Amino acid sequence: MEARENIVGQATETVANALIPQKSDKQKWWQQITEYSLIVIFVVMFVTMSLSVDHFFSIENMLGLALSISQIGMVACTMMFCLASRDFDLSVGSTIAFAGVLCAMVLNATDNTFIAIIAAVAAGAVIGFVNGAVIAYLRINALITTLATMEIVRGLGFIVSHGQAVGVSSDTFIALGGLSMLGISLPIWVTLACFIVFGVLLNQTVYGRNTLAIGGNPEASRLAGINVERTRVWIFLIQGAVTALAGVILASRITSGQPNAAQGFELNVISACVLGGVSLLGGRATISGVVIGVLIMGTVENVMNLLNIDAFYQYLVRGAILLAAVLLDQLKNRGARD
């Protein structure tokens, strides 16, 4: 009897395996290429720059490089979730500027660093909530929604500051930007914490799995019992809060709230995410890829600064990287389909 049950079980397993589509050798080969190509590109680029560019591999420049990408790295962690769910947020640059201005104004009014930071982060969360609610419940395209809030929030920053930088006199707040531990600045530690926290959220939690499921197929996710609208609102709310925190850190580093800060910031963040393998079509994202994408973007900009390349040409390079990232995303999707 047991032998018969074993035979039946083996036959059932064989049939099930036959029904599951198996990856061809070409698909497996393509997956291996796309999985490790970005790491190889970064390593080759890093070694080449270390050997050819003076002072690139110095400790001071490495710490400066890490500090320069800290804000992009923080926001890229949450932008990863937006892109993975088939959305994106163009208002992050304006949110950074507004959060910095608001934090400086509240700090000058209350002389309380904690209250100022909480007010700025709460304002960012409100901006993200509005974006998410409009996109999820009113079904308005993310491009139009976040483009509108980008203009509105930037305008609010100029209005409340009267178009001027809002200086900060609090030594405690200014010290936050320069605070270091083990020789590493606080913004870098915060960015590393974001990489760890959002990596765990993406890979080890229901929230992360639901985000990828929504990006893969929103209707199937809804039929599977996932509250698609609520998840999208949470994605944008967290995006706004983390972006505002990045704005607070930036204001601390430059000792003022600048209403014209972080212009074009959103394109750098999206470029880093897409370059790191986050699909514009949703459903695919890895925190390791985002880290590599951020490092590539930061390394290229750092090298251009060391070589004293004119800022006008830097715009061309950043645009070319964005185009290359989109083309790479298209090739990955085409390879996955084939």
C-alpha positions, 0 to 999 in steps of 0.5 A: 500500500505504501509503495503504491502511494509513493508511486502515485506521489512521484507521478503527481510530482512529475506531472506538476514539474512538467506543468511549471514552465522551466527557464531555458538556458538562454533565460538563465544565461541572461539572468546571470548576466543582468544580475552581476553585470552592474557589480562588474561595471562598478568594480571596473570603473572604481579601479580605473578611477583609482588608478587614473584620477589623482586623490580619488582613492584617498580617505578624505575623498572616499568620505566626501564621496559617501557624504555627497551621496548620503541624501540620494541614498536615503531617498533612493531607498523609498523611491525603490518602493515607488518604482517597484509598485509602478509609480514614481515621485517627482516631488522629492526635490521640492520636499527636501527644499520645503522641509529644510525651510520649514525646519529652519523657521520652526527652529528659529521660532521655538529654539527646539531642535527636536520640535523643528525636526518632527515638524519637517518630517511630519510635513513631508509625511503629509505631502507623501500622503496627499500624493499617495491618496490622489494616486491610489483613490482618485486614480490620477496618474503619478506623473501628473500628481507628483509633477503638480505637487512638485510645483506646489511644494516648491512654491510654498517653500518660496512663499513662506521664506519670501524667496530668501534662505532661512539662516539657522543660529542653533549650534545644536542643529548645526552640529548634527550635520557635522556630527561623526562617529568612528570618523564617519559623519552622521548623514552617512550612518543614517544612509547606511541605516536606511539601506538596512531597514528598507532592505529588510522591509523589501525582502523580509516583510509582507509590506515588501512582498505586497509592493512587488506584487502590486508592481507585478500585477495590481489587479491580481494583487487586489483579487489576492486580498491585498489592499492596493490603495492603502499600500500605495498610500503608505509607500508615498507617506514613507517616501515623503517622511524619509525625503523630509528627513534628508532635507533636514540633514541637508539644512543642517549641513549648509546651516540654512533652509534653501527654497531653491535647494535640490533642483533636479534631485528627483532625476538623480534618484530615479536614475540611481534606482533604474541603473540599480535594476529597479524596473520602471514597469514595476515588480522588480527591485533589489536593495543591493542594486540600488546601493550600486546604482547610487554609488555609480552616480556618486562616483561619476559626479565625484570624478567630474568634480575632481577633474574640474569638468564644467557644470554644463557638461555634467548635465550632459553626463547625468542625462546620458546616465539616465538614458542609459539606465532606461535603455538597460531597463528595457533590455532587461525586460525584453530579455525576461520576456524572451 
